[in-house]
Amino acid sequence: MRKVDLRMNEQNKYEIIKDVANKRTSVFKFSSCSIRNIFKLKSLYLNKGKEGFIHGNRNRKPSITLSENLVNEIVTLYSNKYFDSNFKHFKELLEDIDIKVSYNALHQV
């Protein structure tokens, strides 16, 4: 069995549900979750154990993340060709060459 590291909020849920499943505490004692959610988490605990409490999106990049190639291309264009334009104008120039990026993403890059 491999070692499972839970984050703080996942660990808190795990400890609560473990106590509920082992009948050390009452379901009604915990107000942070609904009773329905507690029973769902209890079923998850009984079926998958500690691994069931790991969030499904852990270690995944968001779907809206810009690729490294695109970021490098944007930085190169701005530093070499469009260095004298502001971000709004640079965004419009990028749209002319079919690179669609939001203003906030461009500002972060």
Backbone as JSON Lines, residues from 0, in Angstrom:
{"i":0,"aa":"M","n":[0.84,-1.18,0.0],"ca":[0.0,0.0,0.0],"c":[0.89,1.24,0.0]}
{"i":1,"aa":"R","n":[0.61,2.16,-0.93],"ca":[1.44,3.34,-1.03],"c":[1.01,4.41,-0.02]}
{"i":2,"aa":"K","n":[1.95,5.29,0.28],"ca":[1.7,6.36,1.24],"c":[0.89,7.46,0.56]}
{"i":3,"aa":"V","n":[-0.16,7.9,1.21],"ca":[-1.04,8.93,0.66],"c":[-0.87,10.18,1.5]}
{"i":4,"aa":"D","n":[-0.48,11.28,0.85],"ca":[-0.36,12.58,1.51],"c":[-1.58,13.42,1.18]}
{"i":5,"aa":"L","n":[-2.31,13.79,2.21],"ca":[-3.49,14.63,2.03],"c":[-3.17,16.05,2.44]}
{"i":6,"aa":"R","n":[-3.84,16.99,1.79],"ca":[-3.73,18.38,2.2],"c":[-4.54,18.58,3.48]}
{"i":7,"aa":"M","n":[-4.41,19.74,4.07],"ca":[-5.01,19.97,5.39],"c":[-6.53,19.77,5.38]}
{"i":8,"aa":"N","n":[-7.23,20.37,4.41],"ca":[-8.68,20.23,4.4],"c":[-9.1,18.79,4.07]}
{"i":9,"aa":"E","n":[-8.35,18.11,3.21],"ca":[-8.65,16.71,2.9],"c":[-8.4,15.83,4.13]}
{"i":10,"aa":"Q","n":[-7.33,16.13,4.87],"ca":[-7.01,15.37,6.07],"c":[-8.09,15.56,7.13]}
{"i":11,"aa":"N","n":[-8.61,16.79,7.29],"ca":[-9.68,17.04,8.25],"c":[-10.92,16.24,7.91]}
{"i":12,"aa":"K","n":[-11.31,16.24,6.63],"ca":[-12.47,15.45,6.2],"c":[-12.24,13.98,6.47]}
{"i":13,"aa":"Y","n":[-11.04,13.51,6.16],"ca":[-10.71,12.11,6.35],"c":[-10.83,11.7,7.82]}
{"i":14,"aa":"E","n":[-10.3,12.52,8.71],"ca":[-10.36,12.2,10.14],"c":[-11.81,12.16,10.64]}
{"i":15,"aa":"I","n":[-12.6,13.12,10.21],"ca":[-14.01,13.17,10.63],"c":[-14.75,11.93,10.14]}
{"i":16,"aa":"I","n":[-14.58,11.61,8.87],"ca":[-15.3,10.48,8.28],"c":[-14.81,9.16,8.86]}
{"i":17,"aa":"K","n":[-13.53,9.08,9.17],"ca":[-13.0,7.87,9.79],"c":[-13.66,7.65,11.15]}
{"i":18,"aa":"D","n":[-13.82,8.73,11.92],"ca":[-14.48,8.61,13.22],"c":[-15.95,8.24,13.06]}
{"i":19,"aa":"V","n":[-16.61,8.79,12.05],"ca":[-18.02,8.46,11.81],"c":[-18.15,7.0,11.39]}
{"i":20,"aa":"A","n":[-17.27,6.54,10.5],"ca":[-17.34,5.16,10.02],"c":[-17.04,4.16,11.13]}
{"i":21,"aa":"N","n":[-16.16,4.52,12.05],"ca":[-15.84,3.63,13.18],"c":[-16.77,3.83,14.37]}
{"i":22,"aa":"K","n":[-17.8,4.65,14.18],"ca":[-18.84,4.92,15.18],"c":[-18.29,5.5,16.48]}
{"i":23,"aa":"R","n":[-17.25,6.32,16.36],"ca":[-16.71,7.02,17.52],"c":[-17.42,8.35,17.75]}
{"i":24,"aa":"T","n":[-18.0,8.9,16.69],"ca":[-18.73,10.16,16.81],"c":[-20.01,10.07,16.01]}
{"i":25,"aa":"S","n":[-20.88,11.03,16.25],"ca":[-22.17,11.08,15.58],"c":[-22.08,11.88,14.28]}
{"i":26,"aa":"V","n":[-22.92,11.53,13.34],"ca":[-22.99,12.24,12.07],"c":[-23.46,13.68,12.31]}
{"i":27,"aa":"F","n":[-24.3,13.87,13.27],"ca":[-24.93,15.17,13.49],"c":[-24.01,16.17,14.21]}
{"i":28,"aa":"K","n":[-22.86,15.72,14.67],"ca":[-21.96,16.59,15.42],"c":[-21.26,17.6,14.52]}
{"i":29,"aa":"F","n":[-21.06,17.27,13.26],"ca":[-20.26,18.09,12.36],"c":[-21.15,18.96,11.5]}
{"i":30,"aa":"S","n":[-21.0,20.26,11.64],"ca":[-21.85,21.18,10.9],"c":[-21.18,21.69,9.62]}
{"i":31,"aa":"S","n":[-19.93,21.3,9.36],"ca":[-19.24,21.81,8.18],"c":[-19.75,21.15,6.9]}
{"i":32,"aa":"C","n":[-20.35,19.97,6.99],"ca":[-20.88,19.26,5.82],"c":[-22.34,18.92,6.08]}
{"i":33,"aa":"S","n":[-23.08,18.74,5.0],"ca":[-24.45,18.28,5.16],"c":[-24.43,16.79,5.49]}
{"i":34,"aa":"I","n":[-25.52,16.31,6.04],"ca":[-25.61,14.89,6.41],"c":[-25.48,14.02,5.17]}
{"i":35,"aa":"R","n":[-26.08,14.45,4.09],"ca":[-26.0,13.7,2.83],"c":[-24.54,13.59,2.36]}
{"i":36,"aa":"N","n":[-23.82,14.7,2.44],"ca":[-22.42,14.71,2.03],"c":[-21.57,13.83,2.94]}
{"i":37,"aa":"I","n":[-21.88,13.8,4.23],"ca":[-21.14,12.95,5.16],"c":[-21.34,11.49,4.81]}
{"i":38,"aa":"F","n":[-22.57,11.1,4.48],"ca":[-22.82,9.71,4.09],"c":[-22.13,9.36,2.77]}
{"i":39,"aa":"K","n":[-22.08,10.31,1.87],"ca":[-21.36,10.09,0.61],"c":[-19.86,9.9,0.86]}
{"i":40,"aa":"L","n":[-19.29,10.75,1.72],"ca":[-17.88,10.63,2.06],"c":[-17.59,9.35,2.84]}
{"i":41,"aa":"K","n":[-18.54,8.92,3.66],"ca":[-18.37,7.66,4.39],"c":[-18.32,6.49,3.42]}
{"i":42,"aa":"S","n":[-19.17,6.5,2.42],"ca":[-19.15,5.46,1.39],"c":[-17.83,5.49,0.62]}
{"i":43,"aa":"L","n":[-17.35,6.68,0.33],"ca":[-16.06,6.83,-0.35],"c":[-14.92,6.27,0.51]}
{"i":44,"aa":"Y","n":[-14.98,6.55,1.81],"ca":[-13.97,6.04,2.74],"c":[-13.99,4.51,2.78]}
{"i":45,"aa":"L","n":[-15.18,3.92,2.84],"ca":[-15.29,2.47,2.93],"c":[-14.84,1.79,1.64]}
{"i":46,"aa":"N","n":[-15.05,2.43,0.49],"ca":[-14.69,1.82,-0.79],"c":[-13.24,2.06,-1.19]}
{"i":47,"aa":"K","n":[-12.75,3.29,-1.04],"ca":[-11.42,3.63,-1.53],"c":[-10.41,3.93,-0.45]}
{"i":48,"aa":"G","n":[-10.85,4.12,0.77],"ca":[-9.94,4.43,1.85],"c":[-9.44,5.87,1.78]}
{"i":49,"aa":"K","n":[-8.22,6.06,2.21],"ca":[-7.66,7.41,2.28],"c":[-7.46,8.02,0.89]}
{"i":50,"aa":"E","n":[-7.2,7.21,-0.11],"ca":[-6.98,7.72,-1.47],"c":[-8.23,8.38,-2.06]}
{"i":51,"aa":"G","n":[-9.39,8.04,-1.56],"ca":[-10.62,8.63,-2.06],"c":[-10.78,10.1,-1.74]}
{"i":52,"aa":"F","n":[-10.01,10.61,-0.78],"ca":[-10.14,12.0,-0.36],"c":[-9.23,12.94,-1.14]}
{"i":53,"aa":"I","n":[-8.4,12.4,-2.02],"ca":[-7.54,13.25,-2.84],"c":[-8.4,13.89,-3.93]}
{"i":54,"aa":"H","n":[-8.26,15.19,-4.1],"ca":[-9.05,15.9,-5.11],"c":[-8.67,15.42,-6.5]}
{"i":55,"aa":"G","n":[-9.65,15.27,-7.37],"ca":[-9.43,14.72,-8.7],"c":[-8.58,15.56,-9.63]}
{"i":56,"aa":"N","n":[-8.51,16.86,-9.4],"ca":[-7.73,17.74,-10.28],"c":[-6.32,18.0,-9.77]}
{"i":57,"aa":"R","n":[-5.91,17.3,-8.76],"ca":[-4.57,17.53,-8.22],"c":[-3.51,17.16,-9.26]}
{"i":58,"aa":"N","n":[-2.47,17.97,-9.34],"ca":[-1.34,17.79,-10.25],"c":[-1.71,17.92,-11.72]}
{"i":59,"aa":"R","n":[-2.8,18.62,-12.02],"ca":[-3.18,18.9,-13.4],"c":[-3.12,20.4,-13.64]}
{"i":60,"aa":"K","n":[-2.71,20.78,-14.83],"ca":[-2.73,22.19,-15.19],"c":[-4.15,22.59,-15.58]}
{"i":61,"aa":"P","n":[-4.52,23.83,-15.35],"ca":[-5.84,24.28,-15.79],"c":[-5.96,24.21,-17.32]}
{"i":62,"aa":"S","n":[-7.17,24.04,-17.79],"ca":[-7.39,23.89,-19.23],"c":[-7.1,25.17,-20.0]}
{"i":63,"aa":"I","n":[-7.1,26.31,-19.33],"ca":[-6.87,27.58,-20.0],"c":[-5.42,28.02,-19.97]}
{"i":64,"aa":"T","n":[-4.53,27.16,-19.5],"ca":[-3.11,27.5,-19.41],"c":[-2.52,27.67,-20.8]}
{"i":65,"aa":"L","n":[-1.73,28.71,-20.97],"ca":[-1.05,28.93,-22.25],"c":[0.15,27.99,-22.35]}
{"i":66,"aa":"S","n":[0.38,27.46,-23.54],"ca":[1.51,26.56,-23.73],"c":[2.83,27.33,-23.67]}
{"i":67,"aa":"E","n":[3.9,26.61,-23.37],"ca":[5.22,27.24,-23.28],"c":[5.64,27.85,-24.62]}
{"i":68,"aa":"N","n":[5.33,27.16,-25.71],"ca":[5.69,27.68,-27.04],"c":[5.01,29.01,-27.31]}
{"i":69,"aa":"L","n":[3.72,29.09,-26.97],"ca":[2.98,30.33,-27.2],"c":[3.53,31.46,-26.33]}
{"i":70,"aa":"V","n":[3.83,31.17,-25.09],"ca":[4.39,32.18,-24.19],"c":[5.73,32.68,-24.72]}
{"i":71,"aa":"N","n":[6.57,31.76,-25.15],"ca":[7.88,32.15,-25.7],"c":[7.72,32.99,-26.96]}
{"i":72,"aa":"E","n":[6.75,32.62,-27.8],"ca":[6.51,33.39,-29.03],"c":[6.03,34.8,-28.71]}
{"i":73,"aa":"I","n":[5.14,34.93,-27.73],"ca":[4.62,36.25,-27.34],"c":[5.74,37.12,-26.78]}
{"i":74,"aa":"V","n":[6.56,36.53,-25.93],"ca":[7.67,37.29,-25.34],"c":[8.66,37.74,-26.41]}
{"i":75,"aa":"T","n":[8.96,36.85,-27.34],"ca":[9.88,37.18,-28.43],"c":[9.32,38.29,-29.31]}
{"i":76,"aa":"L","n":[8.04,38.2,-29.67],"ca":[7.43,39.24,-30.49],"c":[7.44,40.59,-29.78]}
{"i":77,"aa":"Y","n":[7.12,40.59,-28.49],"ca":[7.08,41.85,-27.77],"c":[8.47,42.45,-27.61]}
{"i":78,"aa":"S","n":[9.45,41.63,-27.32],"ca":[10.79,42.18,-27.08],"c":[11.51,42.57,-28.35]}
{"i":79,"aa":"N","n":[11.21,41.92,-29.48],"ca":[11.93,42.21,-30.72],"c":[11.19,43.14,-31.67]}
{"i":80,"aa":"K","n":[9.9,42.9,-31.86],"ca":[9.18,43.6,-32.92],"c":[8.25,44.7,-32.4]}
{"i":81,"aa":"Y","n":[7.53,44.42,-31.32],"ca":[6.49,45.35,-30.84],"c":[6.85,45.98,-29.5]}
{"i":82,"aa":"F","n":[8.11,46.24,-29.24],"ca":[8.56,46.75,-27.94],"c":[8.04,48.14,-27.63]}
{"i":83,"aa":"D","n":[7.65,48.9,-28.63],"ca":[7.22,50.27,-28.39],"c":[5.71,50.41,-28.22]}
{"i":84,"aa":"S","n":[4.97,49.31,-28.19],"ca":[3.52,49.38,-28.03],"c":[3.11,49.03,-26.6]}
{"i":85,"aa":"N","n":[1.93,49.55,-26.2],"ca":[1.42,49.18,-24.89],"c":[0.69,47.83,-25.0]}
{"i":86,"aa":"F","n":[0.24,47.3,-23.85],"ca":[-0.35,45.96,-23.85],"c":[-1.63,45.88,-24.67]}
{"i":87,"aa":"K","n":[-2.47,46.88,-24.59],"ca":[-3.73,46.84,-25.35],"c":[-3.45,46.84,-26.85]}
{"i":88,"aa":"H","n":[-2.57,47.69,-27.28],"ca":[-2.22,47.74,-28.7],"c":[-1.51,46.45,-29.11]}
{"i":89,"aa":"F","n":[-0.65,45.93,-28.25],"ca":[0.05,44.68,-28.54],"c":[-0.94,43.52,-28.66]}
{"i":90,"aa":"K","n":[-1.98,43.52,-27.83],"ca":[-3.01,42.49,-27.93],"c":[-3.71,42.56,-29.29]}
{"i":91,"aa":"E","n":[-4.0,43.76,-29.75],"ca":[-4.63,43.93,-31.06],"c":[-3.69,43.48,-32.18]}
{"i":92,"aa":"L","n":[-2.42,43.76,-32.04],"ca":[-1.45,43.32,-33.05],"c":[-1.33,41.79,-33.07]}
{"i":93,"aa":"L","n":[-1.41,41.17,-31.92],"ca":[-1.38,39.71,-31.87],"c":[-2.62,39.11,-32.52]}
{"i":94,"aa":"E","n":[-3.77,39.75,-32.34],"ca":[-5.0,39.25,-32.96],"c":[-4.91,39.34,-34.49]}
{"i":95,"aa":"D","n":[-4.17,40.32,-35.0],"ca":[-3.98,40.43,-36.45],"c":[-3.2,39.25,-37.01]}
{"i":96,"aa":"I","n":[-2.33,38.64,-36.19],"ca":[-1.57,37.48,-36.67],"c":[-2.12,36.18,-36.07]}
{"i":97,"aa":"D","n":[-3.42,36.2,-35.71],"ca":[-4.18,35.02,-35.24],"c":[-3.65,34.42,-33.95]}
{"i":98,"aa":"I","n":[-3.22,35.25,-33.03],"ca":[-2.89,34.8,-31.67],"c":[-3.9,35.47,-30.75]}
{"i":99,"aa":"K","n":[-4.81,34.68,-30.21],"ca":[-5.88,35.2,-29.37],"c":[-5.55,34.93,-27.9]}
{"i":100,"aa":"V","n":[-5.29,36.01,-27.17],"ca":[-4.94,35.94,-25.74],"c":[-5.7,37.03,-25.03]}
{"i":101,"aa":"S","n":[-6.2,36.75,-23.85],"ca":[-6.89,37.78,-23.09],"c":[-5.88,38.82,-22.59]}
{"i":102,"aa":"Y","n":[-6.4,39.98,-22.24],"ca":[-5.53,41.05,-21.78],"c":[-4.83,40.65,-20.48]}
{"i":103,"aa":"N","n":[-5.56,40.02,-19.56],"ca":[-4.96,39.63,-18.28],"c":[-3.87,38.59,-18.48]}
{"i":104,"aa":"A","n":[-4.11,37.61,-19.35],"ca":[-3.09,36.6,-19.6],"c":[-1.85,37.24,-20.24]}
{"i":105,"aa":"L","n":[-2.09,38.19,-21.14],"ca":[-0.97,38.88,-21.78],"c":[-0.19,39.7,-20.77]}
{"i":106,"aa":"H","n":[-0.89,40.34,-19.85],"ca":[-0.22,41.13,-18.81],"c":[0.59,40.23,-17.9]}
{"i":107,"aa":"Q","n":[0.11,39.04,-17.58],"ca":[0.86,38.1,-16.74],"c":[2.1,37.58,-17.44]}
{"i":108,"aa":"V","n":[2.0,37.37,-18.76],"ca":[3.15,36.89,-19.53],"c":[4.19,37.97,-19.57]}
